[in-house]
Amino acid sequence: MHEQFQIDNIPVRVRRNARARRMTLRVPRAGGEVVLTLPPRATLQAGREFAASKAEWLRRTVSAMPGPKLVVEGARLPVAGQAVLLRAMPLRAARLEGDVLYVPARGAMGATVQAWLKHRAHVALREAVDRFAARLGRQPRALALRDTRSRWGSCTHDGRLMFSWRLAMAPPEVLDYVAAHEVAHLAHMDHSTRFWAEVERLMPGHAPHRAWLRAHGADLQAWRFRPPARPVEA
């Protein structure tokens, strides 16, 4: 059973991590439980005191998180940084025309749009990764897409890259920045000065795109592609 407590009526779940060196408090971009990570020797009381010391920041951060947005007929979904209107039509496949995304009327709209976004993300990220990898002179072993909540991309020690398919909703230059960031990890598996210099070499002037993701990433994570589950009644 998970340890849990509340700070100003905000539930905080405790997670113990043998590799953690310090206490951290995280509010997921996509909503959900606030997580307090404790290193092995930290006591629960120490964790409570640490979280309480961050109460003002916690209230402000939780209240600023965007509410969930559902992919339904008439919604305006960001695609490549631009809002597009969702319309159901008797089509065989989704089609983007101007600022309208026409979606097949049969089946669940959310699932269809999600699959369409994944395909766009894969095509765009494959092209960006190939371009930056050629500049770096190193090739990744694989590229995969996930619906991640804590990070937009990652690189394993054996050169496997992973990205969030939600990057298809971000402006193209933001997607490019994340691709450059992860490709740079093929040379530097850290966030050292040398790593950031490599990112800048691969994508000069990347800072505004990194800032955009920090400012608007939660809006992308707020989109839901399935209707909320109905409560079970006795």
N, C-alpha and C positions, 0 to 999 in steps of 0.2 A: 504494500500500500504506500502511495506517495505521501511524503510529508508536505503539509500545506498550512498556510496561515493567511491572514488578511492584513493589508495596510490601507486604512481609510476605505474599507469595504471592497477593496480590490484584491481578488484571490491571487496568491503568489505560490507557485509550486516549487518545491525544493528539489534540485537535482544534484547528486553528488558525483563528482568526476575525479577519478584518480590522477588524471593528468593536469587538472587545473592548478594554477599557482596562486590565484587570487579569487576573491569573490566577485561575481558579476551579476548584474540584474538586467534582463533582456525583455523588451516588449516586442513580440513578433510583429513583423510588418503586416502580416495577413490577419491579424487579430488572434484570438485564442488566449491561452494562459500566459500570464507573466511568469518567467522562469528565473529563479535565483540559483546560480551554480555555486556550489561550495567545494573547495579543495578538501582533501582527505581529513586533515586535522581540525578543520573548522567546526565549531559546535553550532547546533541549531540556534541557540540563543545569540551567538555572534552574528549569525545570518539575519536574524530578526532585527538586530540593532543596525546592521548595515542597510537593510531594506528600509527601515524607518528613517534613517538619515537621508534617504533618497525620496522621501514621500512626496515632496513638492514636485520634483522632476517626474515621478511616476504618475501623479495626477495629471500633470500637464501633457505628458506624452500619451497616456491612454485616452484622454479627452480629445486629443488632436487626431487620433487615428480615424480614417474615413470609414463610414459604415459600409456594409456589403452592398454590392450592386449586382443585379441579376441580369444575365443575358436573355432577353425576351424581345418579342416583337416591339418595335418602336424605340428600343434603347439606343443610345449613342455610345458605341464602343470605340476606344482608341485603337487605331491600326496604323503602325509606322508613325505614331505621334499625332495623327489626325483623327478627329471624331467622325465616325461613319454611322449612318443610320441603318439599323437592322430591319429588313423587310422579308417576310415569308412569301415565296412565289412557287408556282408549279415548275420547278427546275430539277435537273438531274444532279447538279453540283453547285456549290456556292460560287458566286461571281461578284467581284468588286467592280462597280461602275461609278466613277467619280467619288462622291461622298456617300454612296449607298452600297451596302453589302446585301445582295440578294441571296437568301438562304432557302434551300428546298423545303417546301411546306410539310413534306412527310417527315416523320421522325422528330426527335427532340432537337430544338434549335440550339440549345447550349452545347450538346455533344457534337453537332455538326460544325459549329463555329470553332469549338476547341480544336477539332481535328484540322480544320482549315488553317488556324493560327499555327499549329505545330508544323504543318507543312511549310508555311511561309518562313517560320523561324529556322527550320532545318536548311532550307535553300539559302537564306541570307547568311546564316552563321557558317555554313560550309564554305561559301564564297569568301567571307571575311577571314576565316581561319586560314584558308589556303593562301590568301594574299599576304597576311602577316607572317605566316610560317615561312613563306618564300623569302621575305625580307630578313627574317631571323636566321634562316639556314637550318632550321630544325623542323621536323614533321611530327605531329602528334600520332599516337598509336590508334586512337579512336575518338569519335565524337558522339555524345549521347545527349538527349534532351530529357529533362525531368520537370515536374512542377514543384520546385524547391521553395521553401519559405524563408530560410535564413541567409541564402546567398544566391547571386545571379549566375555565378559560374564557379568552377573549381578545376584544379589540375592535380592529378595523382603523380606520385613519384615515378611511375612508369610511363608517363606521358599521355594519359587518358583525360580528355577534356569533357566536362559536363556543363550544360547551360540550361537556364530556365527558358522554356518555350514562350513564356510571357514577354520576353524581349521583343517578340513580333509586334507588341502593342507600343513599344517605345520608339522614339525617333530613330531613324537609321543610324545616325552618328553615335547614338548612345549604345545601340547594339554593337557597332564597330568598336567602341571603347572597351566593352566587356570582352569581346573577342581578342583585342590586342592585349588586354590585361592577362587573360589566361594563357595566351601564346607566350607572353613574356616569362611566365612561370616555367616554360620548358627550359629556359636558360637559368632562371634564378627561383628556386623554391622557397622564397621568403618575400618580405616586403621591405627589403633593404634599399639603401640609396641607389645601388646598382640596378635593382629591379625597376624602380620608378624611372630611372634614366633610360632603361630599355623600353618601357612603355611610351615614354615621350619620343624616343627615336622611332618607334613603330607608328605612333600616332601623335604627331606634334599638335600641341594645343588641346590635349585631352581633358584638361581640368574642368571646363564647363560641362562636359558630358557626364563626368563623374558626379559633379554637383547636382545635375538634373536628376540623376538616378536617386541620389540621397533625398532630394526634395519631393520627388513624385513617385518613387518606387512603390510606396504604400497604396497609391491610387490604382496601380496595375494589379497589385496583390488583392485588392478589394473585390475584384470581379469574380462572380460565382457562375459556373457553367451548368450547375444543377440546382433545381429548386430545393429549398430547405426541407428536410424530412419532417413529416407530420408527427406531432406527438402521439404516443400510444395512449389510448383511453381505456380505463378499466371497464 
